[in-house]
Amino acid sequence: MSVFNYLDGLLHCDSVPLSTLAAEFDTPLYVYSADRLRENYRRLAQAFAPLRPAICYSVKANANLSILRLLRDEGSGFDIVSGGELFRVQRIGANMAHVVFAGVGKTEAEIEMALRANVGWINIESEGELRRVNELGGRLGLRPDVAIRLRPDVEADTHHHISTGSSASKFGVPAAGALELIRAPLPNVHIRGAHIHIGSQLAGPGATLQAIDVALEFIAKATALGAMIDTLDIGGGFPVPYRGDDSVPDIESFAAPIVNQLAHWDGGLHLEPGRYLVADTAALITSVQYEKRDSSHRLIIVDAGMNTLLRPALYDAYHRVLPVGRIVNSPYAPADVAGPICESADFLARNRPLPPLNSGDLLALLDVGAYGFAMASNYNSHPLPAEVLVEGNTYHLIRRRQTYEELIANEAANT
């Protein structure tokens, strides 16, 4: 059941009316449910419980410090892909032993930062990166644990922009190349892991099962070469239903065949969920500015746009749109919802049934917790929106709205 439901004609997040939050914090506004975030984490942990996994939340999905603290308190580790994300998890007091540093383009400065922070794992994506980690480890007198990210050449059934395991992907190392890395004389790294991640919003577990087979075969061959690989990292990609009629498997159905396949795996296991944990925790509240009509077209202009929520413009992503105030006994008619940005791609939704709307009315876009605020920008010099976290019938601001002064604070000519 969604955490966003109508009570007394008003759309609520848990027990808090969204109209109350919009009145206090203005729009556009991201609103999150703490209870749903905890529920999602516990449900995923239970689904994979027989494998006793280390769950490392993928920070790139939503990096707000309050979200990270909540997940830390649930027992989560963290999957990071930049020095900035490392800084964030350090700031919240994360256990560095439960931090995995992934990403295809780590700089020397980022790797040194990670080594000095004693992160638990560095996931390697190329020979050059492995040699760089080895060199820096020697310079600092450290021998970090690393996992080699394999490119399993598996085609995931998902959008091509979020598919990462095929032969055309920039991510990972082919299995044959990874075996060559095992043979390389690199005394300042300890290759202990194999990592796979084939994409996001996977339609089912089938492609992941294929990729696990590739990883297990690689581990067997690496072991024959004298390696001691005792940890398997299967990434994330667990799907969420963005449409009411999406037929994606629930987490229990997704996990069950993986748990069965790895029943005899006696090493460690890492999971790196992002979208699954945060997507359905959030709504984006936006205010109607204008309505434009002609004989065949209805267009609703709102104050949120591709600068606030990029996914529809980038991926043709679908987000449900609901009026914050339920309007009864009025005809719903198809409408496109567009933002204020001077780009033809700036549409948040197309052909959605919506009631008559006036300037100042509120709409809510659902399931925006993953890659919503995380991809927001200052395009057209719009300030970043605020974020609010709801706890049952209470709430608090977890990011204040950016001001115009803050918008230019780092520019040289900010006189």
Buried (B, 14 or more C-beta within 10 A) or exposed (E): EBBBEBEEEBBBBBBBBBBEBBEEBBBBBBBBBBBBBBBBBEBBBEBBEEBEBBBBBBBBBBBBEBBBBBBBEBEBBBBBBBBEBBEBBBEBEBEBEBBBBBBBEBEEEBBBBBBEBEBBBBBBBBBEBBBBBBBBBBEEEBBBBBBBBBBBBBBBBBBEEBBBBBEEBEBBBBBEBBBEBBEEEBEBBBBBBBBBBBBBBBBBBEBBBBBBEBBBBBBEBBEEEEBEBBBBBBBBBBBBBBEEEEEBBEBEEBBBBBBEBBEEBEBBBBBBBBBBBBBBBBBBBBBBBEBEEEEEEBBBBBBBBBBBBBBBBBBEBBBBBBBBBEBEEEEEEEBBBBBBBEBEBBBBBBEBEBBEBEEEBBBBBBBBBBBBBBBBEEBBEBBBBBBBBBBEEEBEBBBEBBEEEEBBEEEEEEE
